[in-house]
Every structure is written in structure tokens, then in C-alpha cells.
Amino acid sequence: MSTIVTVQDAVTAFADFMEPTDAELDAIEQEIPAILAEVDLIDAQIIALNHTPNEVDAKRVRRAFGKVLEERRALANRTATDRSTGGAA
């Protein structure tokens, strides 16, 4: 007969090492504007899907998509600058 044991100790034994590093947290913080812009785009698309699309919906989606592109460009430029100066990307 084999005994059943919990693996809780094995799972939580390395919890301190599984936390994100400061560099990873900084990278996430830099991506927040792009993430929020993508959320706004999804919201605009959902609104457009909930009823018959009209010009206001189309304008809202185009504006949100433009914001996504703008934030992605800004993020790419910040990341490229960080890499060229030797910072964490």
C-alpha cells in the first residue's frame, strides 16, 4: 500500500524564488500604457458588437486602434533606447 502525501511543502518551498525580479516589474510597468490601450480597443470592439455598428462605433474603434499603435511604438522606442544604453529591457 502506498501512502498519499501532500505536496504542499514541495510547492511552497520555492515561493520566494518565484517572485518577479525588480527588472521584470519595471518591464511590466513600462508595458502598462500599451496594455491599457489594448483594453480600450477591446472595449470599443465589444461596444460595436453589442448593437448595429454606426459611425460613432467605427470612429471609437479607429481611435482606440490608433492609440494601441501609438503606445506600441512608444514602447518599442523605449525598449530600443534601454537596450542601446545597456538597461534592462
N, C-alpha and C positions, 0 to 999 in steps of 0.2 A: 504494500500500500504506500503510495506516495503522498507526502504531506503538501497541503496547499499553504503557501506563504504569501504575504503581501509584498509587493514590490515598491511600496511607498518610500522606503529608505533609499532604494536604488534610484528612484525617480527624483527625489528631492535632494539627494546628496550633492548634486552639481548645480543646484539652483543659483547660487551666487555667480557661477561662471557663465550662466546662460543669459545674464542681463546684457542689454546692449551697451556698447562702449560709448564713451563721450563723443568719439568721432562719428559713430553711427547715429547717435542722437542729433548731432549737428547736421548731418546729411539729411535726416528726416525733416528737421526744422527748415532747411533750405528748400525742400520739396513741398512744403505746406501750401504756398500760394498756387502752385500748379495743381495740387490735389483738390484744393477748394474750387479752382476754376473748372476742373473736370466734373465736380459735384454739381456746380451751377449748370453746366451743359446737360448733364443727365436730367436735372430738374426741369430744364426748358424742354427737353425732348419728351419727358413724361407728360408735361402740361399739354404739349402739342398732340400727344396720342390720346388724351382723355376726351377730346371732342373734335369736331371737324376743324382741321387746320385753317387758319386765316393768316392774313398778312402780319398781324401782330406776333403770332406764334413764330412765323418764319423769321421775322426780324429778331426776336428773342433768341432763337437758336443760332442765327448767324452771329449775333453779338457775343453769345456765350462761346461759340466755337472760336471766334477771333481772340477772345480773352485766353482760351486754352493755348492757342498758338503763341500768343504773346508771352505767356508765363513759361511755356516750354522753351522758347527762345532765350528768355532771361535766365532760366535755369541752366541751359546749355552754355551760355556765355559765362555764368558764374563758375560752373564746373570746369570749363576750359581755362579760366583765369586761375582757379585754385590749382589745377594740375601744372600749369606753367610756372607758378610761383612755388610749387612744392608742397602745397597744403593738402589736407585730406579731402578726397572727392566723394 
